[in-house]
Every structure is written in structure tokens, then in C-alpha cells.
């Protein structure tokens, strides 16, 4: 897995790209899809979003690509500053990285990351998607945050554990295993490997 800061950034980048797209889909289609279609009299979620002029965020409507970029920026920053470092420390308090089976230790890191990132990103989402047109209330914001945590946590846990992280690890290994072979082999050996 990631051995240096550059590899950790690449690992986080791949994770966040997949995760943000999964969450935007989950939020728009699974959680809010029926409501969006009912409000806009549409037969599909995409049609409903188009009729309302985009996805509601920051008190205005933005295109889906803008929502993905904004969520990516928040998630990538949070993952690198807090999520990854803290999840490794939490997992290391329970399991020894040297004596624990790698699958068990990686699972502990994934669980710790979900436990950190889900409430944090749900709080950010509560601010981003808050209905500012109705006025601001701290109690409403906290209620919305709790609702988002309850909706997002099961999705985050199961997708990270069984889909996203295995996919990220496979992609990461494919990228860096080839690079490792190129670094370790001389040009003559590379011709034999590729030929």
C-alpha cells in the first residue's frame, strides 16, 4: 500500500474520486430522487434536476459537475489532513501494524476512516445543502447533520468496505506494481518483461 507521501496522495485521490461520485449518485438518486421527481413533475431524476436548474447548493442551483468538484475539494482536503492520518493512528491503537494480518489491519483503517469522514463530510453537506431560503437555525442544521449521518453511515461503511476500497487498492496496485517493475529492472530486463 502507500509507502510515501506521493503515493498516499494518489491513493487518497483515487479514493475520493470514486467516493464523491458514489455519494452524489446516492444523494440525488437514492435519498432524494423520488422527492426531486415529485416536486418537478419529472419521470427521471436527471429531468427533475434539469427542470429546477441544477442541484441546490449554497442557496442556489448548480450543475451536477460543479457539485462533484466542490464535494471533491472538501473530501480530498479532509481525507489528507484528518482522515488518513487519524484513521491509521486509531487502527494502530487497537492492532499492531507489524503483527496483525494485513487484511484485518486494512479493515480497521477503513472502519476508522468511515467513522471520521462520514460525520465530518455530513456536517459539511449539512452546510452546503442547507435551505438558506427558509432562514438559518442552528438546531435545524444539527438535525439535518444527524439525519445525514444516519443516512450516509450505512452506505459509507458497506461501500467503502466491500466496493470502493477493494477497487482503489486494485487500481493502486496496478499503477505502482508496474512502476516498481520498471524501477527495479534494467532496460534490457524491461524489454524481456514487455516482450
C-alpha positions in Angstrom: 0.0 0.0 0.0 1.1 3.6 0.0 4.8 3.9 1.0 5.4 7.6 0.8 3.6 11.0 0.8 3.2 11.0 -3.0 1.7 7.5 -3.0 -0.6 8.5 -0.1 -1.9 11.5 -2.1 -2.5 9.3 -5.2 -4.3 6.7 -3.0 -6.5 9.5 -1.5 -7.1 11.0 -4.9 -8.4 7.6 -6.3 -10.5 7.0 -3.2 -12.1 10.5 -3.3 -12.8 10.4 -7.0 -14.8 7.1 -6.6 -16.4 8.1 -3.3 -17.6 11.5 -4.4 -19.3 10.1 -7.5 -20.9 7.4 -5.4 -22.2 9.8 -2.9 -23.5 12.3 -5.4 -25.4 9.4 -7.1 -26.6 8.1 -3.7 -27.8 11.5 -2.5 -29.5 12.5 -5.8 -31.0 9.2 -6.9 -31.5 7.0 -3.8 -32.1 9.5 -1.0 -33.7 12.4 -2.8 -34.7 11.0 -6.2 -38.4 10.5 -5.6 -38.8 13.9 -3.9 -37.0 15.6 -6.8 -39.2 13.9 -9.4 -42.4 14.7 -7.4 -41.6 18.4 -6.9 -40.6 18.9 -10.5 -43.2 16.7 -12.2 -40.5 14.7 -13.9 -40.2 11.0 -14.8 -36.4 10.8 -14.1 -34.0 12.4 -11.7 -31.9 13.9 -14.4 -35.0 15.5 -15.9 -36.0 16.8 -12.4 -32.6 18.3 -11.9 -32.7 20.0 -15.3 -36.2 21.4 -14.6 -35.1 23.0 -11.4 -31.9 24.4 -12.9 -29.4 22.1 -11.2 -28.7 20.8 -7.8 -29.5 23.0 -4.8 -26.3 24.0 -3.0 -25.1 27.2 -1.3 -28.7 28.6 -1.6 -28.6 28.4 -5.4 -28.8 25.7 -8.1 -25.5 24.4 -9.6 -24.8 21.9 -12.3 -24.0 18.4 -11.2 -20.4 18.7 -12.3 -20.0 21.7 -10.1 -21.4 19.8 -7.1 -18.9 17.0 -7.8 -16.0 19.4 -7.9 -17.0 21.2 -4.7 -17.5 17.9 -2.8 -14.2 16.6 -4.2 -12.3 19.6 -2.9 -13.7 19.2 0.6 -13.4 15.4 0.7 -9.8 15.4 -0.7 -8.6 18.1 1.7 -10.3 16.4 4.7 -9.0 13.0 3.8 -5.4 14.2 3.5 -5.5 16.5 6.6 -7.6 14.4 9.0 -9.0 11.2 7.6 -5.9 9.2 6.6 -3.5 10.2 9.4 -6.1 9.8 12.2 -7.6 6.6 10.9 -4.1 5.0 10.8 -3.4 6.2 14.4 -6.8 4.8 15.6 -6.3 1.5 13.9 -2.7 1.3 15.4 -4.1 1.8 18.9 -6.2 -1.4 18.5 -4.0 -3.5 16.2 -0.2 -3.7 15.7 0.6 -3.0 12.0 3.5 -5.4 12.2 1.9 -8.4 13.8 -1.7 -8.1 12.5 -2.8 -9.7 9.3 -2.8 -7.0 6.6 -6.5 -7.6 5.7 -7.5 -7.2 9.3 -5.4 -4.1 9.7 -6.7 -2.6 6.4 -10.3 -3.3 7.5 -9.6 -1.5 10.8 -8.3 1.5 8.9 -11.3 1.5 6.6 -13.7 1.4 9.6 -11.8 4.2 11.4 -11.8 6.3 8.2 -15.6 5.9 7.8 -16.1 6.7 11.5 -14.1 10.0 10.9 -15.1 11.0 7.4 -18.8 10.2 7.4 -19.7 12.6 10.3 -17.3 15.3 9.0 -18.5 15.2 5.4 -22.1 15.0 6.6 -21.5 18.2 8.6 -20.1 19.9 5.5 -23.0 18.7 3.4 -25.4 20.0 6.0 -23.9 23.4 5.5 -23.7 23.1 1.7 -27.3 21.9 1.2 -29.0 23.8 4.0 -32.2 25.5 2.9 -31.0 29.1 3.4 -34.1 30.5 1.7 -36.1 29.5 4.8 -33.7 31.3 7.2 -30.9 29.8 9.3 -31.3 27.9 12.5 -28.5 26.1 14.3 -31.0 23.5 15.7 -32.2 22.7 12.1 -28.6 22.5 10.9 -27.7 20.0 13.7 -30.9 18.0 13.0 -30.0 17.9 9.3 -26.5 16.8 10.2 -27.8 13.9 12.3 -30.2 12.9 9.6 -27.3 12.9 7.0 -25.1 10.8 9.3 -27.9 8.3 9.8 -28.5 8.1 6.0 -24.8 8.1 5.0 -23.1 5.9 7.6 -24.5 2.5 6.4 -23.9 3.4 2.8 -20.3 4.7 3.6 -19.5 1.6 5.7 -20.6 -1.0 3.2 -19.4 0.7 0.0 -16.0 1.5 1.5 -15.5 -1.9 2.9 -16.8 -4.1 0.1 -16.6 -2.0 -3.1 -14.6 1.3 -3.0 -11.5 0.3 -1.0 -11.0 -3.0 -2.8 -11.3 -1.2 -6.2 -8.9 1.6 -5.0 -6.4 -1.0 -3.8 -6.6 -2.9 -7.1 -6.1 0.3 -9.1 -3.3 1.5 -6.8 -1.5 -1.9 -7.1 -1.8 -1.8 -10.9 -0.3 1.6 -11.1 2.5 1.1 -8.7 3.3 -2.5 -9.3 4.2 -1.7 -13.0 6.2 1.3 -11.8 8.1 -0.9 -9.3 9.0 -3.4 -12.0 10.3 -0.6 -14.2 12.4 0.9 -11.4 13.8 -2.5 -10.3 14.7 -3.8 -13.8 17.4 -2.6 -16.1 16.4 -1.5 -19.7 17.4 -4.9 -21.0 15.3 -6.7 -18.5 12.3 -4.4 -19.2 12.5 -5.5 -22.9 12.2 -9.1 -21.8 9.3 -8.3 -19.4 7.3 -6.3 -22.0 8.2 -8.6 -25.0 
